[in-house]
Amino acid sequence: MNPFTGVFGYGQVQWFRASGTFTVPAGVTSVRCRVWGGGAVGGGGFAMTTVTGLTPGGTVAVTVGAAAATSSFGSYATATGASASTAGTGSATGTNSVTASGGTGSTGGGGVGGIFGNGGGGSTGVAQNGNAGGGGGTTSGNTGGNGFSGTGAQFNTNYGVPPTSGLTFPSLDLIGTGGGGVNTISGVNGGGGGASSAYGGFPGGGGGGGGAAGLVVVEW
């Protein structure tokens, strides 16, 4: 069971790393979607909601934002992308909804928002903690912000871009909850990158070197 939200429905999951179409399975009339927007310097937004009244065999358009772009699950949940000066936000029209904003970025990138709250902000000093930690900036000795699932990215080398195969998060609830980077180190699992050359961690982390793309996950 997931530590916060619990397993939904039959425990089936579909991942969208690129835009596409979700077809409602036979016998299913409700789903839960999780949507992360793309990061830029700030972190992307987040939205999660339960959608009811669906028709088996019907379809819902899924948009997965690249860096700085918006992700959505039909009209039910939207997570906006960040920009150089602003963080992304989340909105939802279903039930049992959770929305959050990404962290703002400056010298360090902002972390992505998630079910545990807003992403941490990046700064030239000690970065903020949050759902995903912000980046620590360029000065030697700074620390990356802590995310819900981990400390700064100096303790993790799987950072910067989405994995080329598979996703190894221990729980859906821990997607996008990693720590921020330090100095020139990129963020992990949604955390913000530590400096102008560092990238945001997938999904939705911000960084001066580039933000990470968004993600949509559907459960039924």
C-alpha positions, 0 to 999 in steps of 0.5 A, spaced: 500 500 500 502 507 498 504 510 504 499 516 503 494 515 498 493 508 498 492 503 492 486 505 488 481 501 485 484 494 482 491 497 483 492 498 475 497 503 473 498 506 466 504 511 465 504 517 460 511 519 458 509 523 452 502 525 450 497 520 448 490 518 449 487 514 455 482 509 454 477 507 459 478 499 461 472 495 461 468 495 467 471 501 470 467 508 471 472 512 475 480 513 475 485 517 479 490 521 475 496 524 477 499 530 473 506 534 473 508 540 469 515 541 466 520 545 470 524 551 467 528 554 473 522 554 477 519 547 479 513 544 475 506 544 478 502 538 481 495 536 481 491 529 483 484 528 482 479 522 482 475 522 476 468 519 476 462 518 471 467 515 465 464 510 460 468 504 459 471 504 452 471 512 452 477 516 451 481 522 455 486 526 452 493 526 456 498 532 455 505 531 457 509 537 458 516 538 456 520 542 460 517 549 461 510 546 458 503 544 461 501 537 463 494 535 463 489 529 464 483 531 459 479 537 463 480 534 470 487 536 472 492 540 469 499 542 472 502 548 469 509 548 467 514 553 470 518 559 467 524 563 468 521 567 473 515 563 476 513 556 478 508 552 476 501 551 479 496 545 479 488 545 478 483 540 478 475 539 477 474 532 480 474 529 487 479 528 493 483 533 489 490 535 491 494 541 488 501 544 489 505 549 486 513 548 484 518 552 488 521 558 485 528 558 482 533 563 483 541 561 482 538 554 484 532 551 481 525 550 484 523 543 486 516 540 483 510 540 487 506 534 489 502 530 494 506 532 500 505 540 498 509 545 494 516 544 492 522 547 495 525 554 492 532 554 490 537 560 492 544 562 493 544 559 500 541 553 503 535 551 499 528 550 501 525 543 503 519 541 500 515 536 497 521 536 492 527 540 495 530 546 491 537 547 489 543 550 493 546 555 488 553 556 486 557 557 493 561 552 495 558 549 502 551 550 500 546 544 501 540 542 497 533 542 500 531 536 502 525 532 499 520 528 502 523 522 500 530 524 500 536 529 502 540 533 497 542 530 490 550 530 492 548 523 495 544 520 489 548 520 482 541 518 478 539 525 476 538 530 471 534 526 466 528 521 466 531 514 466 532 511 459 528 504 461 523 503 467 521 507 473 524 505 480 520 509 485 518 505 491 511 508 491 507 512 486 506 517 492 514 518 492 514 520 485 517 527 485 519 528 492 527 528 491 532 532 494 535 538 490 542 539 488 548 543 490 553 547 486 553 544 479 549 538 481 543 536 478 536 535 482 533 528 483 526 525 483 523 532 482 528 536 486 531 543 483 538 543 480 544 547 484 546 552 479 546 555 472 549 549 469 545 543 473 538 540 471 532 539 474 530 532 476 525 528 473 519 529 473 518 537 473 524 539 477 527 546 475 534 548 474 538 553 470 541 548 465 534 546 463 528 543 467 525 536 467 519 534 463 512 532 466 509 526 467 502 523 467 500 517 471 493 514 471 490 509 476 484 504 476 
